[in-house]
């Protein structure tokens, strides 16, 4: 019987570790740390943050560019509801001088991202990239960092 308990404990630890490893780390989207994430299709990671100040109630999302490896930013064109309903997102860059997101016309196309409430499954999210539409997982918050900020090892600084 003790072997069964040990096996179950090891199995539970492996599942917990694998699940925790699947969550990406929150990235900086301009001057904002991503607060939510999801996966669209088989491996398109979407990171989400709500804009503040004059841009409040709009959303910025980050998508990894497969050609450059950079994180490309897109901002919603309309005020976003809490549920992040479908909206068109235009390419933006964060301008450090003005501390705002500025629309850019650099050949990157706009995208459509968001969700709609269905009777059977609740909120369902999709990402439209041109003619391709990807089904997304539920939008999830990143785990809080309060405990680590209070008790974890200090971040190493250069110099």
N, C-alpha and C positions, 0 to 999 in steps of 0.2 A: 504493500500500500504506500509506503513512503516514496518509492520510485515513481508511482503515478502522480503524487503531489509535486515531486521535483520536476517531472516531465511537463506537467501542466504549468508550473511556475516559469520554466524556461520558455515554453511555447508562448505564454502570455507576454513575457518580456520581449521576445523577438517580434511579436505582432505589434506591441506598443512602440518599439524602436523603429520598426519599418514604417509605421503610420506617421510617427513624428518626423522621420527623415523625408517623407513625401512632401511636407509643407515647405515651400520656398521661403527664403529669408526676405523680409520686406525691403524693397529697394527705395532709393530716393527718386521721386518723380519731381524733378526741378528742386524746389525748396521744401517739398512735402514728403514725408515718409509714407509709403503705401500702407493703407489700413485694412484692405481686403484683397483677396485673391481668388482665382479660380483657374481651371484648366478647360480650354476649349479644344474640341477635336481630341486627338490622341496625345498632343503634347504642346499646345500653344498656351504658354503661361500668361495670364492677364493679371496685372497688379493695378489696384484702384485707390484713388484718394479723392476726397472732396476739397474743392478749392475754397479759399477763405478770402475775407476782405471784400473788395468790390466785385470779385468773381464768385462770391459765395453762392451756394446752391447749384453750382455747375460741378462737373466731374472731370478729372483727368485720369487717363489710363496709360499704362506702359506696356508695350509689346516688344519682344526681342526681334530685331531685324536679322533675318537669316543670312543676308548677304554681308553685312558689316559686323554683326555680333553686338551692335550697340542697342541700347534701349530707346526706342522711338516713342514719343509722347503724343497723345491725342486728347483734345479737350471737347467736351460736349458743346453743341451749339445752342442748346436750350437749358433752362433750369431743370435740374434733375430731381425726380421724386426720390424719396428714401429707398424705394424698391429698385431704383435704377432701370426705369422703363426704357424701351428702345429709343435711341437718338442717333443722329449723325455726329460723328467725331471727326474733327479736322486736325491735321498735323500742327503741332505747336513746338516751340522751343522755349525754354525758360531763360529769361533775360536777367542776369544778375544785377545789372545796373538799375533797372526800373523795378526789379523784383516782381515781375509779372510774366505771364505766359503770352507769347506773341505768336499769332498765326503765321505759318511759313508756307511759301509756295515754291517748294523745291522738287516738285515732281512726284512726291508721295501722295497717293490718293487718300481721300477720306474713307472712313469705314463706318459701319453701322454695328452698334453693340447695345445690348440691354436685355430686358426680359419682359415677359407678359405673364399674367396670372391665368392658369388653366384650372378647370374644375377638378381634374383628377390628381395633378401633381403639385399644385401650388404654383410658385414662381418658376418659370423655365427661361433660361438665358441662352442667347445665341450670339455669334460673332459672324458678321458678313464681311468677307474680304473679296471685293469684286463680285464675281459670279459664284464663289464658293461660300457656303454657309455651314458653320460648325456649331454643333450643340455643345453647350458648356455645363460644367458642374455647378452646383449651388455656389453662390458668392459667400465666402467665409471670412470672418475676421482673423487677423493674425493673432497668435497667442501674445498676451501681454508681457512686457519686459520689466514690469515693476519689481518683481522679486530679484531678477538678475541685476537690475540697476542698483538696488539697495544692498545686495549681499554678494554679488558675483565679483569676479576678478576685474580690476580696473582695466580699461582699454589702454593699450600701449600707444604712446604718441611718438611721432618721429622726432629725433633730435636728442 
